[in-house]
Each structure stands twice: as C-alpha cells, then as structure tokens.
Amino acid sequence: MKTVLCYGDSLTWGYDAETGGRHALDDRWPSVLQNALGNGVQVIAEGLNGRTTGYDDHLADCDRNGVRILPTVLQTHAPIDLVILLLGANDMKPLVHGTAFGAVKGIERLVKLVWHHSWPGVQAEAPEILIVAPPVICETAETQILQQCMPVRSTSRRCWRRFMPILPMNSAAVSSDAGSVARTTPLDGVHLDTENTRAIGRGLEPMVRMMLGL
C-alpha cells in the first residue's frame, strides 16, 4: 500500500465559495486523486482553511502555520511515500507576508522539513515531494478578497515562476502548476468551483503515478 499526503489550505480542504461550506467529499481533489489511483494507494487529505507555508496568522482561531504543524502531521501518518504541497496563496495576503517570494521561501522550508524529519522506525527514508503552485487569483467583486489579495493578483504568477528555481530541487522534489488545469472562481477570486477542484485531482494523477512507480 502506497501513502500520499496532501498538505494544503482551503483548496485541499474543499472550500465552496458558492455556499460558504465545503464541497462534497467525492468532489474534493484528494478524493478524485484517490479514486483515480485505486485501492493500492491511500490518499490522505490534510487541508486547513487559511493555512500558510510558514507564517503566523494572529487573527485565526487555530494554528495556520504550516511549518509548525507539518512535523506532527508527518509523524501521524508515517510511513509516507509522497507528500504533495499545495500552499502559498495565503502567504501573499498583506496581513500575513504579502509577497510571492515569501511564499516560495516558505515552501522551501517545508521541503527541508520533510527531507530532514526524524522519521519513526516504520519509514527508512524521506518520501518524495510534489510541489504544486496554486491557481492565480482572478478578478472578483467580493470586497474582502479585493482588500486582502488583489494587490498581488497581477504579479503572483510571474513572481512564483521567477522564484521557483531557488527551490532545492533534485530527484526527491518536483513541481507542478494547478493553474494549468484549474481556474479560480470569480465568486471570490480565490477558491475553486466543483469542476475545477476535481480537475486538480485528475491533472495530478499521471505525475503521482510516475512518482509512486505505478
């Protein structure tokens, strides 16, 4: 049995901008990936609304700092064959960090935590890592999102691609772009409708199969 850990924010949790609730379980991208890969793989969804790569959100009612939580999550679910990181959008909120460069540096820190984690005896070596860039923010009339995210909308994708080469890439870490298969909804400019969250799961399947040797 192979194990895939999906570590992300509201896009992994399955936030539904239309209802303010959560997409049905079968529609969330980790579930779509699970169904595509079949019974020989366990896909674990570890998504949290507002999660950052490695920055504190002092207005939150829970710990959204991905760097602080990841070691506990890794220990909880070991052994793990592949970690998928889909984070960074929340880092670019002006109240959190405000730049795409900060988001990429946070991803770099998460990668290093996976590589250098003190794994329990059930895991002989660190898992492979798939880094997925979030879809770019789109135009929206939603006031709160406009205030929080629109200042970086026009530069987020350009900056992300510019700084991607600084990541410590080798055979154990590769990258992908959710924006190549999914588009954010204009309802709030940030989240995904049902079809687009499903599209991420479908889009990641070939790469995940390759990385797992399936």
N, C-alpha and C positions, 0 to 999 in steps of 0.2 A: 504493500500500500504506500503510495506516494502522498506527501502532505504539502499543500500550498497555503501559505499565509498571506492574506490580502490586508495590508495595513494602510488605512486611508482615513479620509474625512467623510463629509456628508455624501460625497459621490459614491463612496463604498457602503455607507450606512443605508443609502437609498432614499434621501430626502426628496419629497414630491412637492414641487413649487405650486402646483395647481391646487392641492388640498391642504398644504401645510403639514401633512402627515408623512407617511412612509410608503414607498412603492411596495406592492405585493412581493412576498418573498421570492417567488419564481421569476419576477421581473428584474431583480437586482443583479448587477453584472457578475458578482461572485457566484450567484446561483446559476446563471446562464453558463458560466465557465464550467461549473461543476457538472451540469447536465451534459455539456459537450464532451467533457473528458471521460465521463463514465464512472463506474463503481470502483475502478482501480486507483482512483485519486480522491483524496479528501481535501476540499477547498474550504478554508476557514476564513470567514469574513470578520475582520476587526476594524470596523468603521466607527467614527465618532464625529458628530457634527461639530464643526469649528476647529478640529484638530490641526495644529501647526506641525511643522517639521521639528522645531526645537525652541519655540518661543512661548513665553507665558502670555496668557490672556487673562488679565486680572479681573475682568468683568464676568468671567464664566462661572458657572455653578459646579464645575468639575475640572479635573486636570486635563487640559488640552495640549500640553507639551509632549509632542511625540517622542522626543529624545528621552524624557524622563520615564515614560511608560513602556517603551519598547523592550527593554531588558526583561521586565516581568512577563510581558506577552510571549517573548521568545522562550522563556523558561517554562511557561504554562503549556505551550503547545509542542514542545520538542518530543520526538525528532521532527525536523522540518527539512524538506528537500528544496523548496523555493520560496523566497519572500518577494512579494510584489508590493512596491511602494508607489502609491498614487496620492501624493501630497504636494503642498506648495501654494495653492491658491489662497489659503487663509493667511499665510505669511505676508502676502502683499497688501493686506489691509493696513492703512496708515497707522492705526492704533496698535498694530502688532509689530510689524517691521517696516513694510512699505516698499520693498524692492524685490525684483525677481532674483537679483544676486543673492540676497539674504535667503531666499527660498532654496536656491541651489546649494548654498553652503550648508543649510540645514539638512538637505538630502545627503550631502557628502558625509555629514556627521552620522546619520542613520546607517549609511552603508558601513562605515567603520565600526559602529556598534555591533552590527551583525557579524562582521568578519572577526572581531576580537572578543565576542561574547564568551563568557565562561560556561560553555555548554555542559549539560549533565552527561553522565556516562552513556546514555542511550544514543548520543549523537557524536560520531567520531570526528566530523569536520563541519565547517560552516556551510550553510546552504548557498545555492546560487541566488542571485538577486536580479530582479527585473524592475527597472525604474521607469515609471510611466508619467509623462508630463500631462497635467490636466488640460482639458479643452480651454481655449481662450474665452474670456468673458465677452459677452455680446451686448449690444445695445438693449436697454430696458427703460421703462418708465417707473420702475419701482424705486421710490425715493431713498430708502435706507441703503439699498445696494449702490445707487448712484453716489451717495456720500462716502461709502466705505471703499468701493472698488474701482469706480470709473476713472479716477486719476491715473491708474496704472493700466487701464484696459488696452490702450493703443501701443504700449511698449512691452507688455508682459510676454507675448510670444517671441518677439525679437530678442529680448533680454535673455529669456530662457534658452534659446538656441545659441546665443552668443556665449553664455557661460557654461553650457553643457560640457564642453571639453575639459573643464577643470576637475570633473568628477574622476575619482580613481578607478578608471575602467580597466578591467582585464577579463580573463575568461570567466570570472565569477560575478560580473556585473555588466548587464547590457541595458539599453534604453529603448523606449518606445514612446509614441505620442498618441494619447487618446483623442486628440483633436483631428487625427487623420480619419477617424471613423465616427466621431460623435460631435454634436453641436449643442451648446448650452441653449436653454430655453429663454426667449425674450420675456417670459413672465417675471423673471427676476435677474436674468442675465448671467447667472452663475451655475444653476443646477440643471439637471437633465430630465427630459420627459421619459416616458416609459420606453419608447423605441430606442432612444439614444443611450440610455443606461444599459439596455440589452445589447446594443451594438458594441459596447466596450468588451463585454464578455465574449462575444463572437469574434471580435477583432484580435483579442489576445490569445485565443485558442491555439493557432498554429505555432506561435513563438513559445508558448508554455509547453506544448507537446515536444518541441525540439529541445528545450532546456531540460525537460524531465527524461528525455530519451525514449519517448513513447512512439 
